[in-house]
Amino acid sequence: MDTNTDVIAAIATAHGPAGVGVIRVSGFGLMAMAAQLTRRATPFVPRRATHAHFFDPAGQLIDEGLLIYFPAPHSFTGDDVLELQGHGGVQVMHSLLQSCLEYGARLARPGEFTQRAFLHGKLDLAQVEAVSDLINAESHSAALGAMRSLSGAFSKQVRQLREQLIQLRIHVEGAIDFSDEPIEFLSRESVDQQIAAMQQHVCHILNVARQGVLLRTGSHVVLIGAPNVGKSSLLNALTEEDHALVTDIPGTTRDVVRSHMVIQGVCFHLIDTAGIRSTTDVVEQAGIARTWKEIQRADMALVVVDASCGITQEDLQLLQELPRQLPTHVVINKIDLAVGAQDVPHTALSVSALTGEGLLELKQFLLQQAGWKPTAEPVFLARERHLIALREANAALSAACEIQHPLELKAEELRRAQQALGKILGEFTSDDLLGEIFSSFCIGK
């Protein structure tokens, strides 16, 4: 990782006109830059908002606003930090940023401010990821979960486990190194009891983390089926908005239509697709091709069927062609129009997109199938890499518990468990992974 201490600057607020815009600068010796920007010789009081005028190097007044100076190490990044708050016009922000660059800063890379906070020990890697998750949260529950992770709720549990592992390793490795000395160490029974207790703790964190991953990513649900079975109507009914065009003409939907809904804090990304059928229409064929691409990426598929027709031969063929690993469920739509539904599986869900009948049950079903299980304690946001690390730690602890002789093998499994937990916090992490994480941030964060 690049750990240089260049002065970096970026616009920290969203692009576009706004009442207020913020420029963030991080580096060392920023009091001199503040003096140049404001043409003011009096030092700024740390962490106090001060009214100031901002000038470019030619002495032209750019804007007026507030300047806040955060001296190192008591800042977000651990460097000196300047926060320049001005009017949020696009040109004003651009001119103010350009002046910062001319005064010696360079444009920050995506996530570089947070990267510096990580490198200076202000945040561990799980907290770094929570910053991004908080910015991108799609529901209130996801935002709360991200805030819990950012405040250290997840990291605290992992760090606590890691410290217990270190203490246990001291006893086990001490027993190996001083086996010939008359020193008392923990009995093997006591060691195994501690390992079993830690394993239970890891499993508990893993269960909560699974919910955190679902809360963070949501579930991608693709609506598929023959033309005119009511996929678009069902999308509109579930989201309670008219996202998709609805007509009685088969093949109306020719492209992918995306929307989302939130159920108990879990975001479901719904994808309405072109009806699958044999057609010579080039545009419709392109839409069907996109349907199959969405099917490959989905977490779940709802095969929508017309209640008056029941499961047709075409539906059966479609069900056979779907990827076996894709969870697939049949939804019988238009039950308000069906005099007597044809042959349908008893496991199918019956709804009416027109009247709303069965929609609440369908939403609860989706929540259940997605794997959401409300926990007694607040959920923190997590990522797939966290689950992998927790599974590695669990497997290592399980192996350590089974090994009785020699002690060296037990100690090695404990070391592996500690290393797996360290990956979550960023203690054992490749530069490639760090680069991937920080590059997903917006510039200015």
DATA-V486483 format. One line per field, one symbol per residue. phi: phi as a letter, one per 40 degrees, with the letter a starting at -180 (. if undefined). burial: # if it has 24 or more other ideal C-beta (glycine too) atoms within 12 Angstrom, else .. Layout:
phi=???
burial=???
This chain:
phi=.cbcbdcbaaccbcchcacbbbbbbbibgccccccccbfbcccccdfbcbcabbbcdcgcccababbbbbccccaccgccbbbbbbcccccccccccccdccchcbcccdgcccccccccgcbccccdccdcccccdbacccccccccccchccdccccccccccccccccccccccbccccbcbccccccccccccccccccccccccdcccccccgbcbbcbiccgcgccccdccccfaccbcbaccdgccbbcbbaabbbfgccbccbcbcccacabccccccccccdccccccccabbccbcccbgccccccccccccdcccdbbcbcbgccbccaccdbcccccbabcccgcgccccccccccccgcbdbcbdcbcabdcccccccccccccccccccbbccdcccccccccccccccccgcbbcccccccccccccchb
burial=......#######.......########.##.##.###.....#.....#.#.###.....##.########..##############...##.#######.#.#..##.##########.##############.###.##########..###.###.##.##..##.###.#...............##.##..##.##..###################################...##......###########################......#..##.###.##..##########.####.##..##..#...##########.....#..#...######....##..##.###.##.#......#####.###.######.######.#...#..##.###############.#....#..##.######
